[in-house]
Amino acid sequence: KWKGEGTTQNLESIVIGRCYNYIRIVNPAVGEKNCSQIWEAFKNAFINKDPCNILPKDYELFINLTLHTIPPNKSLFWENNQLLVNSFADRGRRYMSLGDTLFGFIGDFLNWCGQADSHGLDYESCPTTLECENNAVESFWRMASITYAQHSSGVIQVLLNGSAEGGSYPQPGFFADYEIPNLHKGKISQIFIWVVDDLEGPDLESCGIQSVKTLETRLKTLGYDVTCTDNNK
Amino acid sequence: MPPQQGSARMRQRTVLLVGIAVLLAALVLAVVLASLLTHGRHEVSPQMLKWKDRGTTKNLQEVILGRCYNYITAQHPELGDKDCQKIWESLKDAFIYKNPCNITPEDYQPLMELASHPIPCNKSLFWSKTGDLVHRYTKSNQNFLTLEDTLLGYMADRISWCGDPSAPGINYESCPKRSECESNPGSVFWKMASKMFAEAACGVVQVMLNGSVEAGAFRSSSIFGSIEIFNLDPDKVSKVHIWLMQDIGGPQSECCSGHSIQRLISILEERNFNIICEDNYRPVQLLQCVHNPDHTDCRLCTNST
């Protein structure tokens, strides 16, 4: 029916398990959370609805239940370099990327969607973003990105891929459309941009040129103190 | 009033009063009992044994189940036939209601059988005193697998569990340390899982050791030194490659020519293994350099040769 993969098998056990894994072991500093309630809020965002009509605000309750402080100076935004980000962030100990927050940790690498007029999850197929933008997974990450940006403070790091085809600073993109507009200028002291090429990859972009220049200009116009460096050691 | 009716009424009143008193007493007794029973249920049963280490991880069932499904669904779909519910049950049955100082390998046999899976050759990565670094490495390079990257290790990593003969059979308050008793649920588990992990290894195997530890990089008392090297199969394993890592800017307590490494090499040679030792294996060192980019050991050549 749809072109994308279906819902991940055993989604409920995975979501609840990840929730407890996070609060008991990965980051117990976030305190006590009701993981069953969190699963219900997550599910109710998209169950029994048209899978092409799920909006970011449908996840509001889920976000409210999973929200926790993001320590200042630890936010790490990125585009097109997830593996590098994971090594660099060191499981939330050096930096806390979106995937290291409770709400990001729960959804990472999973897929899901529901169906209109049915309380079940669709395991057969789910709409891709090309088929319809307002699908369950896309709206989840939009909401998560918005929230992550809103709660970031202090010194912000942005990790871009200098070898990415289509530009290091993709537009449209999550960072461009959902994170930058939701940063709170008063809370942010500095933005460091790092442009890192893939090893043995082409050096397609650097600071001061093309899409990275667009990003630098945009942030400076918004009034941020911006520094850009090529190829982080 | 006639005296007879008066005394009858007096008797009635007495009976009534006595009845009320009994009722009240019964009510008070019921309330006291109820509060004692519910209070007792929220507290640790006074008969539960007390130990020195942290207790069973809260929400153990949800965490184990979630990790199991996460592993077979999101990370290793080739293991799709594993039954996570059965795996959880077999783990629970291994220790629930048992004295946590009396655990045997037989207790874990069903779990080991349900959760074990083949390991591709040339990918086994053993480690000792390098827990942090080795797992950062396997997270970024999926060509190697530590025990904690297999289903069994992944489920149990950084979690604790132990039972107790009294209800509810699981002790969330405390669990025995190794120094209190060796046959505790955690130690027996990891010994068995390590033995099986070593037995399953084939081709070239790797081991990451710590050259900045004062007591020596290789210790016979470690799980690697006491269990894993003795369960490698010389018919399956062609070579052992030692990566001896020193902390960047840290003490250089030992390198490949050091005493404990020579001892390890002789033990392995006696068992007919081929061994190579490499000081500061570069791919892993680069990962260490993420934390210390300005150190001389971390400088990259800027001029191409």
Interface residues (C-beta under 8 A of the other chain):
Chain A: T8 Q9 N10 S13 I14 V15 I16 G17 R18 C19 Y20 N21 R24 I25 C35 L83 N86 S87 F88 D90 R94 F109 L110 K233
Chain B: T57 K58 N59 E62 V63 I64 L65 G66 R67 C68 Y69 N70 T73 A74 C84 R136 K139 S140 R158 I159 L287 C289 V290 H291 P293 D294 C298 L300
